[in-house]
Amino acid sequence: MRTTALLSILALALFAALSAPALADMPQFDTSKYCQGVSQVVGGSYAIEASCVDMENEARAKIEGGEVEPKIMAYCANVASVSGGSYSILQSCIEMENEAKGALGK
């Protein structure tokens, strides 16, 4: 009886794991380095660097709080990497890709 119950629980857990949508891994960007670079473009402003760090942290938290399809994450991680590694760009890309996917009915 215990073996049957245990097997039933394992089967349900396996089914749940296989039927759940896959979530993508979050890329790891160096926010400090990215924001220092942004700041240097405008002459080294500390205010811009601090604001950039805040925006990047907010964007990362928002992405981590949601679900992102692996295909979209992979594409958008590449887009964000080209810019130097920005979570704000990653977040914007994910939002645009999800909107486009919805418009296509997928």
LUMLOTI-96467 format. One record per atom (N, C-alpha, C): atom name; residue in three letters; y, z, x. Coordinates in steps of 0.02 Angstrom, whole numbers. Each point is the difference from the previous one (the first is absolute). Example, Ala and Ser with C-alpha at 12.3 -4.5 7.8 and 13.67 -1.06 7.14 Angstrom:
<r N,ala,<-284,390,660>>;
<r CA,ala,<59,0,-45>>;
<r C,ala,<60,0,45>>;
<r N,ser,<53,-36,-18>>;
<r CA,ser,<59,3,42>>;
<r C,ser,<55,37,-39>>;
//
This chain:
<r N,met,<-59,0,41>>;
<r CA,met,<59,0,-41>>;
<r C,met,<63,0,43>>;
<r N,arg,<2,43,52>>;
<r CA,arg,<59,3,44>>;
<r C,arg,<8,-66,38>>;
<r N,thr,<-55,-30,21>>;
<r CA,thr,<3,-63,37>>;
<r C,thr,<28,-55,-45>>;
<r N,thr,<-21,-1,-62>>;
<r CA,thr,<24,-51,-47>>;
<r C,thr,<75,9,-12>>;
<r N,ala,<23,61,-8>>;
<r CA,ala,<71,13,-10>>;
<r C,ala,<40,-20,61>>;
<r N,leu,<-25,16,58>>;
<r CA,leu,<34,-17,62>>;
<r C,leu,<4,-76,8>>;
<r N,leu,<-55,-35,-14>>;
<r CA,leu,<0,-73,4>>;
<r C,leu,<49,-31,-50>>;
<r N,ser,<4,29,-59>>;
<r CA,ser,<47,-25,-51>>;
<r C,ser,<72,8,24>>;
<r N,ile,<15,57,29>>;
<r CA,ile,<68,13,25>>;
<r C,ile,<16,-48,57>>;
<r N,leu,<-47,-10,46>>;
<r CA,leu,<11,-47,55>>;
<r C,leu,<10,-71,-25>>;
<r N,ala,<-39,-20,-50>>;
<r CA,ala,<7,-67,-28>>;
<r C,ala,<68,-9,-32>>;
<r N,leu,<23,50,-37>>;
<r CA,leu,<66,-3,-31>>;
<r C,leu,<56,-4,52>>;
<r N,ala,<-7,40,53>>;
<r CA,ala,<50,0,53>>;
<r C,ala,<2,-69,35>>;
<r N,leu,<-58,-28,12>>;
<r CA,leu,<-3,-66,31>>;
<r C,leu,<30,-53,-45>>;
<r N,phe,<-16,3,-64>>;
<r CA,phe,<29,-48,-48>>;
<r C,phe,<76,6,-1>>;
<r N,ala,<25,61,-2>>;
<r CA,ala,<73,10,-2>>;
<r C,ala,<33,-27,64>>;
<r N,ala,<-32,11,56>>;
<r CA,ala,<28,-24,64>>;
<r C,ala,<1,-76,2>>;
<r N,leu,<-52,-31,-25>>;
<r CA,leu,<-5,-72,2>>;
<r C,leu,<45,-34,-52>>;
<r N,ser,<12,32,-55>>;
<r CA,ser,<40,-30,-53>>;
<r C,ser,<74,14,7>>;
<r N,ala,<19,48,41>>;
<r CA,ala,<71,16,9>>;
<r C,ala,<33,-55,41>>;
<r N,pro,<63,-17,-16>>;
<r CA,pro,<34,-51,40>>;
<r C,pro,<10,24,72>>;
<r N,ala,<-9,-46,46>>;
<r CA,ala,<9,18,70>>;
<r C,ala,<73,11,15>>;
<r N,leu,<14,49,40>>;
<r CA,leu,<68,15,21>>;
<r C,leu,<7,-19,73>>;
<r N,ala,<58,-26,16>>;
<r CA,ala,<11,-23,68>>;
<r C,ala,<24,57,45>>;
<r N,asp,<-13,-8,64>>;
<r CA,asp,<23,48,49>>;
<r C,asp,<74,-12,15>>;
<r N,met,<36,55,8>>;
<r CA,met,<71,-3,16>>;
<r C,met,<8,-19,74>>;
<r N,pro,<41,-51,15>>;
<r CA,pro,<13,-15,71>>;
<r C,pro,<41,57,31>>;
<r N,gln,<-5,7,64>>;
<r CA,gln,<37,52,36>>;
<r C,gln,<57,-33,39>>;
<r N,phe,<61,13,-23>>;
<r CA,phe,<59,-26,33>>;
<r C,phe,<37,57,34>>;
<r N,asp,<36,-17,55>>;
<r CA,asp,<41,49,36>>;
<r C,asp,<70,-1,-30>>;
<r N,thr,<10,43,-50>>;
<r CA,thr,<64,1,-36>>;
<r C,thr,<59,16,46>>;
<r N,ser,<-9,46,45>>;
<r CA,ser,<54,19,46>>;
<r C,ser,<21,-60,42>>;
<r N,lys,<-47,-35,28>>;
<r CA,lys,<14,-59,42>>;
<r C,lys,<33,-55,-42>>;
<r N,tyr,<-26,-12,-59>>;
<r CA,tyr,<28,-51,-44>>;
<r C,tyr,<73,16,-17>>;
<r N,cys,<13,62,-19>>;
<r CA,cys,<68,20,-21>>;
<r C,cys,<48,1,59>>;
<r N,gln,<-24,16,59>>;
<r CA,gln,<44,-4,58>>;
<r C,gln,<20,-72,12>>;
<r N,gly,<-47,-46,-10>>;
<r CA,gly,<15,-71,8>>;
<r C,gly,<51,-24,-52>>;
<r N,val,<-9,21,-62>>;
<r CA,val,<48,-17,-53>>;
<r C,val,<69,26,19>>;
<r N,ser,<3,61,23>>;
<r CA,ser,<63,31,20>>;
<r C,ser,<33,-38,57>>;
<r N,gln,<-39,-22,48>>;
<r CA,gln,<28,-35,58>>;
<r C,gln,<31,-67,-19>>;
<r N,val,<-25,-31,-53>>;
<r CA,val,<28,-65,-22>>;
<r C,val,<73,8,-20>>;
<r N,val,<18,59,-25>>;
<r CA,val,<70,12,-22>>;
<r C,val,<38,45,49>>;
<r N,gly,<-24,6,61>>;
<r CA,gly,<37,37,50>>;
<r C,gly,<-23,71,13>>;
<r N,gly,<-56,20,-27>>;
<r CA,gly,<-28,66,14>>;
<r C,gly,<22,55,-46>>;
<r N,ser,<12,-15,-63>>;
<r CA,ser,<23,50,-49>>;
<r C,ser,<-54,51,-15>>;
<r N,tyr,<17,64,10>>;
<r CA,tyr,<-46,54,-18>>;
<r C,tyr,<-9,5,-76>>;
<r N,ala,<53,-13,-37>>;
<r CA,ala,<-4,3,-73>>;
<r C,ala,<-47,-53,-27>>;
<r N,ile,<3,-59,27>>;
<r CA,ile,<-45,-54,-22>>;
<r C,ile,<-72,17,20>>;
<r N,glu,<-9,26,59>>;
<r CA,glu,<-68,19,22>>;
<r C,glu,<-29,53,-46>>;
<r N,ala,<39,52,-16>>;
<r CA,ala,<-23,54,-43>>;
<r C,ala,<-16,-26,-70>>;
<r N,ser,<43,-43,-26>>;
<r CA,ser,<-10,-29,-66>>;
<r C,ser,<-63,-43,-1>>;
<r N,cys,<-10,-37,53>>;
<r CA,cys,<-59,-42,7>>;
<r C,cys,<-64,42,-1>>;
<r N,val,<0,54,37>>;
<r CA,val,<-59,45,3>>;
<r C,val,<-14,27,-70>>;
<r N,asp,<52,21,-36>>;
<r CA,asp,<-9,25,-69>>;
<r C,asp,<-31,-53,-45>>;
<r N,met,<27,-62,4>>;
<r CA,met,<-25,-55,-41>>;
<r C,met,<-72,-16,17>>;
<r N,glu,<-16,-1,63>>;
<r CA,glu,<-69,-15,21>>;
<r C,glu,<-49,54,-24>>;
<r N,asn,<20,63,6>>;
<r CA,asn,<-43,55,-23>>;
<r C,asn,<-10,-3,-76>>;
<r N,glu,<52,-15,-37>>;
<r CA,glu,<-5,-6,-73>>;
<r C,glu,<-46,-58,-19>>;
<r N,ala,<7,-56,34>>;
<r CA,ala,<-41,-59,-15>>;
<r C,ala,<-74,15,15>>;
<r N,arg,<-13,32,57>>;
<r CA,arg,<-69,17,17>>;
<r C,arg,<-30,46,-52>>;
<r N,ala,<37,51,-21>>;
<r CA,ala,<-25,47,-51>>;
<r C,ala,<-15,-35,-66>>;
<r N,lys,<43,-47,-18>>;
<r CA,lys,<-11,-37,-63>>;
<r C,lys,<-63,-42,5>>;
<r N,ile,<-10,-33,56>>;
<r CA,ile,<-60,-42,9>>;
<r C,ile,<-62,44,-2>>;
<r N,glu,<2,57,36>>;
<r CA,glu,<-57,45,2>>;
<r C,glu,<-16,29,-69>>;
<r N,gly,<50,6,-43>>;
<r CA,gly,<-10,28,-66>>;
<r C,gly,<-29,-49,-50>>;
<r N,gly,<-6,-62,19>>;
<r CA,gly,<-25,-51,-46>>;
<r C,gly,<-65,-31,24>>;
<r N,glu,<-21,-50,-35>>;
<r CA,glu,<-60,-37,17>>;
<r C,glu,<20,-71,19>>;
<r N,val,<-25,-24,56>>;
<r CA,val,<17,-67,24>>;
<r C,val,<-65,-38,12>>;
<r N,glu,<-4,-59,-30>>;
<r CA,glu,<-58,-43,11>>;
<r C,glu,<-4,-19,74>>;
<r N,pro,<-59,2,29>>;
<r CA,pro,<-7,-15,72>>;
<r C,pro,<29,-67,21>>;
<r N,lys,<-9,-52,-42>>;
<r CA,lys,<27,-66,17>>;
<r C,lys,<76,2,5>>;
<r N,ile,<32,34,-47>>;
<r CA,ile,<73,6,1>>;
<r C,ile,<23,41,60>>;
<r N,met,<-35,56,13>>;
<r CA,met,<19,42,57>>;
<r C,met,<-6,-38,65>>;
<r N,ala,<-53,-38,9>>;
<r CA,ala,<-10,-37,62>>;
<r C,ala,<56,-51,10>>;
<r N,tyr,<17,-37,-53>>;
<r CA,tyr,<53,-49,5>>;
<r C,tyr,<67,34,15>>;
<r N,cys,<16,51,-38>>;
<r CA,cys,<65,34,7>>;
<r C,cys,<6,39,66>>;
<r N,ala,<-56,26,25>>;
<r CA,ala,<1,34,65>>;
<r C,ala,<19,-50,54>>;
<r N,asn,<-25,-62,-6>>;
<r CA,asn,<18,-51,49>>;
<r C,asn,<74,-17,-5>>;
<r N,val,<25,-7,-61>>;
<r CA,val,<71,-14,-10>>;
<r C,val,<43,56,29>>;
<r N,ala,<-18,62,-14>>;
<r CA,ala,<38,57,25>>;
<r C,ala,<-5,7,75>>;
<r N,ser,<-55,-19,29>>;
<r CA,ser,<-9,4,73>>;
<r C,ser,<45,-49,36>>;
<r N,val,<10,-59,-29>>;
<r CA,val,<42,-50,31>>;
<r C,val,<72,25,8>>;
<r N,ser,<21,43,-46>>;
<r CA,ser,<68,27,2>>;
<r C,ser,<6,59,48>>;
<r N,gly,<-54,20,31>>;
<r CA,gly,<1,57,45>>;
<r C,gly,<-36,61,-26>>;
<r N,gly,<-28,-5,-60>>;
<r CA,gly,<-39,55,-29>>;
<r C,gly,<41,43,-46>>;
<r N,ser,<14,-25,-60>>;
<r CA,ser,<43,35,-47>>;
<r C,ser,<-38,15,-65>>;
<r N,tyr,<-1,65,-20>>;
<r CA,tyr,<-30,19,-63>>;
<r C,tyr,<43,-24,-59>>;
<r N,ser,<65,-5,9>>;
<r CA,ser,<44,-25,-54>>;
<r C,ser,<-17,-74,-15>>;
<r N,ile,<-9,-38,52>>;
<r CA,ile,<-19,-71,-8>>;
<r C,ile,<-69,-4,-30>>;
<r N,leu,<-46,42,23>>;
<r CA,leu,<-68,2,-27>>;
<r C,leu,<2,15,-75>>;
<r N,gln,<39,50,-20>>;
<r CA,gln,<6,19,-70>>;
<r C,gln,<28,-58,-42>>;
<r N,ser,<52,-31,24>>;
<r CA,ser,<31,-56,-37>>;
<r C,ser,<-50,-58,-7>>;
<r N,cys,<-36,-14,53>>;
<r CA,cys,<-49,-54,-2>>;
<r C,cys,<-55,16,-51>>;
<r N,ile,<-25,61,0>>;
<r CA,ile,<-52,21,-47>>;
<r C,ile,<25,-9,-72>>;
<r N,glu,<61,22,-13>>;
<r CA,glu,<28,-6,-67>>;
<r C,glu,<6,-73,-21>>;
<r N,met,<24,-43,45>>;
<r CA,met,<7,-71,-16>>;
<r C,met,<-68,-33,-11>>;
<r N,glu,<-49,17,41>>;
<r CA,glu,<-67,-28,-8>>;
<r C,glu,<-32,22,-65>>;
<r N,asn,<9,64,-19>>;
<r CA,asn,<-28,24,-64>>;
<r C,asn,<34,-35,-59>>;
<r N,glu,<66,-11,5>>;
<r CA,glu,<35,-35,-54>>;
<r C,glu,<-25,-72,-5>>;
<r N,ala,<-8,-34,56>>;
<r CA,ala,<-24,-69,0>>;
<r C,ala,<-71,-4,-27>>;
<r N,lys,<-42,48,19>>;
<r CA,lys,<-69,2,-24>>;
<r C,lys,<0,7,-76>>;
<r N,gly,<43,45,-26>>;
<r CA,gly,<4,10,-72>>;
<r C,gly,<25,-63,-36>>;
<r N,ala,<49,-34,30>>;
<r CA,ala,<27,-61,-30>>;
<r C,ala,<-53,-55,-4>>;
<r N,leu,<-46,2,48>>;
<r CA,leu,<-54,-49,0>>;
<r C,leu,<-58,21,-45>>;
<r N,gly,<4,60,-28>>;
<r CA,gly,<-53,24,-44>>;
<r C,gly,<-63,20,37>>;
<r N,lys,<7,21,61>>;
<r CA,lys,<-59,20,40>>;
<r C,lys,<-5,74,6>>;
//
